């Protein structure tokens, strides 16, 4: 058998819409989508909070059958600067699907980062690169053992969320989310409104408003019995 490369025509997303999403934290995306765009929070950022590089880019998917990582190898040749390598390894903890050598290659080509629903290794090296943002479900020193299976640029399920080639993948210290082109258009106004509302809450609290005043809580005393 050999790795299957799917022909893909990445759906267009306007540069303006992409730039608007760059300013949106994952928590706001997850809130306004009511969790529909959230990737399992068990897939964690590699670096500690406040040290994790923000992740933002369009997905290139690699569907793997660990311990085989053939799809990862073939995916590297179709990636472009700014892309995110999304590795669907079925949550496998036993075999790392990527490490320092391939991570370094992605870094040099200008890839945005890696999301692995499985294991990675060489994490000290990966974590030292601020140009490459890495998320994974687990870490193991044991590498892959075969290169003949898998699919590139097929729809994959990552942490409970189906991701298609070209979807926008967003990551920060809180976790990960992903947007299809249609979802990117559908949720952007609500996301920006939520950011504006949060800024207003902060402004009121800084000015001395009470929590009740800030959040519009009902302060009417209960009726006397």
HUKA-V347684 format. One record per helix or strand. SS is the DSSP state (a for helix, b for strand). FROM is the first residue (numbers start at 1). LEN is the number of residues. If there is no record, write none. Layout:
BEGIN
<<SS FROM LEN> <SS FROM LEN>>
END
This chain:
BEGIN
<<b 4 2> <a 15 8> <a 26 7> <b 38 1> <b 44 2> <b 55 9> <b 65 1> <b 68 1> <a 70 7> <b 83 6> <b 96 1> <a 100 10> <b 113 8> <a 123 5> <b 133 7> <b 146 1> <b 151 2> <b 156 3> <b 161 3> <b 168 5> <b 175 5> <a 181 26> <a 211 5>>
END
